Amino acid sequence: MPKKAKSTAACRFIGEIRTPYNDASCPRFADEPLPDTARIMVYPEYRAGLKELEKFQYIYVLFFLDRPRRECSLIAHPPKAQGREVGVFASRSPNRPSRIGLSVVRLFKIKMGVLLTSAIDAYDHTPLIDLKPYFRDDDLKPGANNGWLDHLPSGRAGKKRS
């Protein structure tokens, strides 16, 4: 493991994520077709920041990966990689140096500081770092590729998710 980087940044938790996942049942990706929903609880002192967020269909959720399954490694073996090794920054592994998770979820409603969303790949009581709106015209990048997934021999290249 490389030397610890110096850190001067502070991060505040603005709430917590409530899900039915406490163990290995946690999905690997938020976009898996899951029947579950999540509740994102925003602490009272941050609720004014939710104004107008309910007008968005999708939001980014940033959260602290407070229960990693194993120690950080700079090399990852993603399930989709068919045995290929990639750097942790070329993967979505939860075992990261800074342990920050990111998911895009569908926002169903907001009531009294609680966001009801589609399923998210986070354990129950995961600390919430931030919420950001998903803007269709800015966040969907025409011509984006799938990186190393496009180069797998399995014919997976170019396959679209539904």
Phi and psi in degrees as GROMACS dihedral restraints (atoms count N, CA, C in turn):
[ dihedral_restraints ]
;  ai    aj    ak    al  type     phi  dphi    fc
    3     4     5     6     1   -65.0    20    10
    4     5     6     7     1   164.2    20    10
    6     7     8     9     1   -58.1    20    10
    7     8     9    10     1   150.4    20    10
    9    10    11    12     1   -66.2    20    10
   10    11    12    13     1   132.4    20    10
   12    13    14    15     1   -75.2    20    10
   13    14    15    16     1   147.4    20    10
   15    16    17    18     1   -70.2    20    10
   16    17    18    19     1   140.6    20    10
   18    19    20    21     1  -129.4    20    10
   19    20    21    22     1   129.0    20    10
   21    22    23    24     1  -123.8    20    10
   22    23    24    25     1    -4.6    20    10
   24    25    26    27     1   -79.7    20    10
   25    26    27    28     1   147.4    20    10
   27    28    29    30     1  -110.8    20    10
   28    29    30    31     1   145.6    20    10
   30    31    32    33     1  -129.8    20    10
   31    32    33    34     1   128.1    20    10
   33    34    35    36     1  -101.7    20    10
   34    35    36    37     1   141.3    20    10
   36    37    38    39     1   -89.2    20    10
   37    38    39    40     1   132.0    20    10
   39    40    41    42     1  -105.1    20    10
   40    41    42    43     1     1.9    20    10
   42    43    44    45     1   168.3    20    10
   43    44    45    46     1  -159.9    20    10
   45    46    47    48     1  -146.2    20    10
   46    47    48    49     1   156.5    20    10
   48    49    50    51     1  -101.5    20    10
   49    50    51    52     1   130.9    20    10
   51    52    53    54     1  -110.3    20    10
   52    53    54    55     1   121.5    20    10
   54    55    56    57     1  -137.5    20    10
   55    56    57    58     1   170.8    20    10
   57    58    59    60     1   -84.6    20    10
   58    59    60    61     1     7.5    20    10
   60    61    62    63     1  -100.0    20    10
   61    62    63    64     1   121.6    20    10
   63    64    65    66     1  -122.1    20    10
   64    65    66    67     1    -5.1    20    10
   66    67    68    69     1  -151.7    20    10
   67    68    69    70     1  -145.1    20    10
   69    70    71    72     1   -64.5    20    10
   70    71    72    73     1    -7.4    20    10
   72    73    74    75     1   -74.8    20    10
   73    74    75    76     1    -8.1    20    10
   75    76    77    78     1   -65.0    20    10
   76    77    78    79     1   128.6    20    10
   78    79    80    81     1   -65.7    20    10
   79    80    81    82     1   156.3    20    10
   81    82    83    84     1   -82.6    20    10
   82    83    84    85     1   -24.4    20    10
   84    85    86    87     1  -137.6    20    10
   85    86    87    88     1   142.1    20    10
   87    88    89    90     1   -70.2    20    10
   88    89    90    91     1   -19.2    20    10
   90    91    92    93     1   -90.9    20    10
   91    92    93    94     1     5.6    20    10
   93    94    95    96     1   -63.9    20    10
   94    95    96    97     1   147.2    20    10
   96    97    98    99     1   -71.7    20    10
   97    98    99   100     1    86.3    20    10
   99   100   101   102     1  -107.6    20    10
  100   101   102   103     1   139.9    20    10
  102   103   104   105     1   -78.5    20    10
  103   104   105   106     1   -15.7    20    10
  105   106   107   108     1   -72.2    20    10
  106   107   108   109     1   159.1    20    10
  108   109   110   111     1  -121.9    20    10
  109   110   111   112     1   163.3    20    10
  111   112   113   114     1  -120.1    20    10
  112   113   114   115     1   154.7    20    10
  114   115   116   117     1  -118.9    20    10
  115   116   117   118     1   125.8    20    10
  117   118   119   120     1  -107.3    20    10
  118   119   120   121     1   115.3    20    10
  120   121   122   123     1   -96.9    20    10
  121   122   123   124     1   115.5    20    10
  123   124   125   126     1   -95.8    20    10
  124   125   126   127     1   131.1    20    10
  126   127   128   129     1   -61.2    20    10
  127   128   129   130     1   146.8    20    10
  129   130   131   132     1   -51.5    20    10
  130   131   132   133     1   -38.9    20    10
  132   133   134   135     1   -69.3    20    10
  133   134   135   136     1   -10.0    20    10
  135   136   137   138     1  -112.0    20    10
  136   137   138   139     1    -1.3    20    10
  138   139   140   141     1   -65.7    20    10
  139   140   141   142     1   -28.1    20    10
  141   142   143   144     1   -61.2    20    10
  142   143   144   145     1   -26.2    20    10
  144   145   146   147     1   -71.1    20    10
  145   146   147   148     1    -7.1    20    10
  147   148   149   150     1   -85.1    20    10
  148   149   150   151     1    -5.6    20    10
  150   151   152   153     1   -55.3    20    10
  151   152   153   154     1   127.7    20    10
  153   154   155   156     1    76.0    20    10
  154   155   156   157     1    -4.8    20    10
  156   157   158   159     1   -64.4    20    10
  157   158   159   160     1   -30.4    20    10
  159   160   161   162     1   -64.8    20    10
  160   161   162   163     1   -10.9    20    10
  162   163   164   165     1   -79.7    20    10
  163   164   165   166     1    -8.0    20    10
  165   166   167   168     1   -96.6    20    10
  166   167   168   169     1   144.0    20    10
  168   169   170   171     1   -82.2    20    10
  169   170   171   172     1   -32.0    20    10
  171   172   173   174     1  -130.5    20    10
  172   173   174   175     1   149.5    20    10
  174   175   176   177     1  -137.4    20    10
  175   176   177   178     1   155.1    20    10
  177   178   179   180     1   -87.8    20    10
  178   179   180   181     1   138.6    20    10
  180   181   182   183     1  -122.9    20    10
  181   182   183   184     1   121.1    20    10
  183   184   185   186     1  -106.0    20    10
  184   185   186   187     1   133.3    20    10
  186   187   188   189     1  -144.5    20    10
  187   188   189   190     1   161.6    20    10
  189   190   191   192     1   -92.9    20    10
  190   191   192   193     1   123.1    20    10
  192   193   194   195     1   -80.1    20    10
  193   194   195   196     1    80.9    20    10
  195   196   197   198     1   -82.1    20    10
  196   197   198   199     1    -7.0    20    10
  198   199   200   201     1  -132.8    20    10
  199   200   201   202     1    67.8    20    10
  201   202   203   204     1   -63.3    20    10
  202   203   204   205     1   146.8    20    10
  204   205   206   207     1   -73.7    20    10
  205   206   207   208     1   -26.7    20    10
  207   208   209   210     1  -156.1    20    10
  208   209   210   211     1   173.1    20    10
  210   211   212   213     1   -65.7    20    10
  211   212   213   214     1   156.5    20    10
  213   214   215   216     1   -63.4    20    10
  214   215   216   217     1   140.1    20    10
  216   217   218   219     1  -132.9    20    10
  217   218   219   220     1   143.6    20    10
  219   220   221   222     1   -80.9    20    10
  220   221   222   223     1    -5.8    20    10
  222   223   224   225     1  -115.1    20    10
  223   224   225   226     1   135.2    20    10
  225   226   227   228     1  -123.8    20    10
  226   227   228   229     1   158.0    20    10
  228   229   230   231     1  -127.6    20    10
  229   230   231   232     1    75.8    20    10
  231   232   233   234     1   -60.0    20    10
  232   233   234   235     1   143.7    20    10
  234   235   236   237     1   -55.7    20    10
  235   236   237   238     1   -35.4    20    10
  237   238   239   240     1   -77.1    20    10
  238   239   240   241     1    -9.5    20    10
  240   241   242   243     1   -81.7    20    10
  241   242   243   244     1    -3.3    20    10
  243   244   245   246     1    52.8    20    10
  244   245   246   247     1    46.2    20    10
  246   247   248   249     1    89.2    20    10
  247   248   249   250     1    -8.7    20    10
  249   250   251   252     1   -70.5    20    10
  250   251   252   253     1   143.4    20    10
  252   253   254   255     1   -96.7    20    10
  253   254   255   256     1   134.3    20    10
  255   256   257   258     1  -135.0    20    10
  256   257   258   259     1   161.3    20    10
  258   259   260   261     1   -69.7    20    10
  259   260   261   262     1   151.6    20    10
  261   262   263   264     1   -57.7    20    10
  262   263   264   265     1   -31.7    20    10
  264   265   266   267     1   -78.6    20    10
  265   266   267   268     1    -7.7    20    10
  267   268   269   270     1  -103.5    20    10
  268   269   270   271     1    17.5    20    10
  270   271   272   273     1  -135.0    20    10
  271   272   273   274     1   174.7    20    10
  273   274   275   276     1  -111.9    20    10
  274   275   276   277     1    28.4    20    10
  276   277   278   279     1   -58.0    20    10
  277   278   279   280     1   139.1    20    10
  279   280   281   282     1   -77.5    20    10
  280   281   282   283     1    -9.0    20    10
  282   283   284   285     1   -93.3    20    10
  283   284   285   286     1    82.7    20    10
  285   286   287   288     1  -120.5    20    10
  286   287   288   289     1   157.6    20    10
  288   289   290   291     1   -60.0    20    10
  289   290   291   292     1   -39.2    20    10
  291   292   293   294     1  -101.2    20    10
  292   293   294   295     1    -5.0    20    10
  294   295   296   297     1    51.9    20    10
  295   296   297   298     1    44.3    20    10
  297   298   299   300     1  -106.6    20    10
  298   299   300   301     1   126.0    20    10
  300   301   302   303     1   -99.6    20    10
  301   302   303   304     1   150.9    20    10
  303   304   305   306     1  -140.3    20    10
  304   305   306   307     1   129.3    20    10
  306   307   308   309     1  -140.3    20    10
  307   308   309   310     1   150.1    20    10
  309   310   311   312     1  -105.1    20    10
  310   311   312   313     1   125.0    20    10
  312   313   314   315     1  -128.6    20    10
  313   314   315   316     1   157.0    20    10
  315   316   317   318     1   -80.7    20    10
  316   317   318   319     1   133.4    20    10
  318   319   320   321     1   -97.3    20    10
  319   320   321   322     1   118.5    20    10
  321   322   323   324     1   -91.0    20    10
  322   323   324   325     1   -47.5    20    10
  324   325   326   327     1  -164.9    20    10
  325   326   327   328     1   164.4    20    10
  327   328   329   330     1  -128.6    20    10
  328   329   330   331     1   129.2    20    10
  330   331   332   333     1  -143.4    20    10
  331   332   333   334     1   118.9    20    10
  333   334   335   336     1    52.3    20    10
  334   335   336   337     1    45.7    20    10
  336   337   338   339     1    80.4    20    10
  337   338   339   340     1     8.2    20    10
  339   340   341   342     1  -114.2    20    10
  340   341   342   343     1   123.1    20    10
  342   343   344   345     1   -98.1    20    10
  343   344   345   346     1   126.3    20    10
  345   346   347   348     1   -96.7    20    10
  346   347   348   349     1   122.1    20    10
  348   349   350   351     1  -131.7    20    10
  349   350   351   352     1   172.0    20    10
  351   352   353   354     1   -66.1    20    10
  352   353   354   355     1   172.0    20    10
  354   355   356   357     1   -57.6    20    10
  355   356   357   358     1   148.9    20    10
  357   358   359   360     1  -133.0    20    10
  358   359   360   361     1   148.0    20    10
  360   361   362   363     1   -85.5    20    10
  361   362   363   364     1    66.5    20    10
  363   364   365   366     1  -142.9    20    10
  364   365   366   367     1   148.7    20    10
  366   367   368   369     1   -71.6    20    10
  367   368   369   370     1   159.7    20    10
  369   370   371   372     1   -61.8    20    10
  370   371   372   373     1   139.0    20    10
  372   373   374   375     1    70.1    20    10
  373   374   375   376     1    24.2    20    10
  375   376   377   378     1   -69.7    20    10
  376   377   378   379     1   132.8    20    10
  378   379   380   381     1   -65.5    20    10
  379   380   381   382     1   133.5    20    10
  381   382   383   384     1   -91.6    20    10
  382   383   384   385     1   129.5    20    10
  384   385   386   387     1   -96.0    20    10
  385   386   387   388     1   -46.8    20    10
  387   388   389   390     1  -164.3    20    10
  388   389   390   391     1   161.9    20    10
  390   391   392   393     1  -128.4    20    10
  391   392   393   394     1   140.7    20    10
  393   394   395   396     1  -140.8    20    10
  394   395   396   397     1   144.4    20    10
  396   397   398   399     1   -73.7    20    10
  397   398   399   400     1   148.3    20    10
  399   400   401   402     1   -97.7    20    10
  400   401   402   403     1   112.7    20    10
  402   403   404   405     1   -96.2    20    10
  403   404   405   406     1   116.8    20    10
  405   406   407   408     1   -52.3    20    10
  406   407   408   409     1   -48.5    20    10
  408   409   410   411     1   -73.1    20    10
  409   410   411   412     1   -24.2    20    10
  411   412   413   414     1   -98.5    20    10
  412   413   414   415     1   -32.5    20    10
  414   415   416   417     1   -93.7    20    10
  415   416   417   418     1   -19.0    20    10
  417   418   419   420     1   -90.0    20    10
  418   419   420   421     1   112.0    20    10
  420   421   422   423     1   -98.8    20    10
  421   422   423   424     1   110.2    20    10
  423   424   425   426     1   -59.8    20    10
  424   425   426   427     1   137.2    20    10
  426   427   428   429     1    84.6    20    10
  427   428   429   430     1     2.0    20    10
  429   430   431   432     1   -62.2    20    10
  430   431   432   433     1   146.3    20    10
  432   433   434   435     1  -112.1    20    10
  433   434   435   436     1  -175.9    20    10
  435   436   437   438     1  -109.4    20    10
  436   437   438   439     1    23.0    20    10
  438   439   440   441     1    54.1    20    10
  439   440   441   442     1  -130.6    20    10
  441   442   443   444     1   -65.9    20    10
  442   443   444   445     1   -21.9    20    10
  444   445   446   447     1   -61.4    20    10
  445   446   447   448     1   -32.0    20    10
  447   448   449   450     1   -68.1    20    10
  448   449   450   451     1   -13.7    20    10
  450   451   452   453     1  -108.9    20    10
  451   452   453   454     1    10.2    20    10
  453   454   455   456     1   -78.2    20    10
  454   455   456   457     1   143.7    20    10
  456   457   458   459     1   -74.4    20    10
  457   458   459   460     1    -6.7    20    10
  459   460   461   462     1   -75.0    20    10
  460   461   462   463     1    -1.5    20    10
  462   463   464   465     1    83.9    20    10
  463   464   465   466     1     8.8    20    10
  465   466   467   468     1   -75.2    20    10
  466   467   468   469     1   -19.4    20    10
  468   469   470   471     1   -56.2    20    10
  469   470   471   472     1   131.7    20    10
  471   472   473   474     1    79.8    20    10
  472   473   474   475     1    -5.9    20    10
  474   475   476   477     1   -67.5    20    10
  475   476   477   478     1   129.6    20    10
  477   478   479   480     1   -92.2    20    10
  478   479   480   481     1   144.1    20    10
  480   481   482   483     1   -84.2    20    10
  481   482   483   484     1   148.2    20    10
